[in-house]
Amino acid sequence: INAEYGERFSGAMQGAAKYRDRDPNQAHLPRPTAVKNKAPAPKQISVEQILREANEVQIEDVAPPPKRKIVDQEELDEYRLAKRKEFEDAIRRTRTALQYYVKYAQWEESQRDFRRARSIFERAIAVDHRNVSLWLKYAEMEMKHKFINSARNIWDRAVTILPRVDQYWYKYAYMEEIIGNVAGARQVFERWMDWKPDPSAWSMYIKFEMRYNELDRCRSIFERFVHCHPESRTWLKYAKWEGKNGAKDKARSVYERAVEALGDEALNETFFVAFAFFEERVHEPERARALYKYALDNIPRDKAQELYKNYVAFEKQHGDKKGIEDVVVGKRRFHYEELIKDNPRNYDVWFDYARLEEAEANKEKVREVYERAIANVPPLDNKRFWRRYIYLWVNYALYAEMDAEDPAWARQVYEAVIKLIPHKKFSFGKIWIMFANFEVRQKDLKAARKILGHALGHCPKPKIFTEYIELESQLCEFDRCRTLYGKYLEVDPSNCTAWIEFAKLEQSLGEVDRARAILEAAVRQPVLNMPELLWRAFVDFETEEEEYDRARAVYRELLKRTKHVKVWMSFAQFESTLTTPDLGRARAIYKEGMDKLGETEQKEERLMLLEDWIAFEREHGDAGALAEAEKMEPKRILRKRPLRTADGLEAGTEEYYDYIFPDEKGSAPNLKLLEMAQAWKKQKLTQE
């Protein structure tokens, strides 16, 4: 240790001596720094990125504005002026964004300044008079504050400009009816019917007249209805309406006129079943029998199964075939019993046997057959063996609920099958979903939610999440939907469909920022099952919100991850299909894509992009731009390459086409040599 310190001390003394002995007049230059690695850094940082990060930091540091309490009129006026300036600036920046107009008008409405609110709505209509929701909100504002004449004026304008929007007509007529102006509502319906709307509109008109017991008017409307929509279902509605009102002769007349008017179109089992049921209800069995026979003679047998079934039921009730059919059923029952003895796990035979007993409508026998069938549990806990067996339980539960109309019985069936399934090895999402839907039909939402919650614990399948979310969405429980989507994405973060549906939910609720954040989080996932759908949905979302710069940023982010030719083509088509197409941007994207694909030597993809570019120039460009694109067309050369086996041995050669682009390095000599060879071959053929 002492020797080491002695060496260090002597070295330091020598350095000090050199410093004392140096010439003070001599210029000393700094020692040049040796640069070991002159290659560019693997992660490049651009000026735009630095500025963006600095801006984000500034935005994060900005404190929220302080809350203040307005105490006098002067402060209120100042507040209103500031808010109006804020709204006007937003509209000035994006004139076509109608959501700013709506928010502005609703704010003015909250301030009780209806004149300004109307003015803002009128400005919005001037921007886009075909926006459906805009007219609705405008009219609803007037109706909410009982400005009836103004609302009537708005509805008149709306139905004049957009007569095919049924919601306008319905709300217009409903408003007139609510205020007691029945004649005005009828006039609105008449104007609506002049446009020959869908059958639902005619049904609304008929229900309106029925509320005031105007049967003659209803009959007149039905006559116009069947003339406007000459379909079997419209005639059936007319006939059923006449029968419901006790006019038997008129109902029969409608059925007969329908057969004459529709011709071959009336030859469907639904129409004749309804006609025969009518005759049966009015105690005309002979007429009903004639109708059944006529229909069975003229309708193909494969399209008349229900008709034949009803005819058999009719003859059982009114005919003398009861004994014969009992014999036939007994023979079939005996046949099924023999097959079951041979193989008790032949589930197809059990299905037919249960269907036979269901047709006989004997609940006890049906229950006995199903109990015997479900007792034959598959011997192995393998889902492949359970797939057919589980449908016995499904049919059993549906019969107990629908045909037997015994909810307690059906609930017992569902609970038994849930206990029977070995959930630790596999499960069936269909059973959980059917059980939950059954509880919904019984109006027990708490039980349905509990069942679906257990299902997610035992069997977190996408269809269970989807069904649960659909249920909560129908109940307008959107916070529950968000929670379920969160759990869904925790279980399967690579499911692009879940991300897309989550974003659509937020977008439908007007939460644009939430939807954008969801899509941004989705594209950052390391593994995705269908990334192309996700990116397409992201671009479509930004396009629908008219955020074209954000859509371009999405494309740029996608191009950082993949240089696929379809991405370049889609990017260019996006620029060329905007409301105001930017052909310069599209052309620049094509050029950039050609360069990038040329760097990676993807010749076939580059050719695809070039063909798309040429088609673009033919549609949108001029002759100069088209000529510039066509100059880049490659030469197609037939070449050969060796084939090798899995062991690396040569197994012959194969021919393939190679493409040489004009801008490739070293392509000029090859092209010149190729042209000379082609000229020589042509000359040789001419001499021969």
Beta strands, then each sheet from edge to edge (+ up, - down):
strand 1: 635-644
strand 2: 650-660
sheet 1: 1+ 2-
end
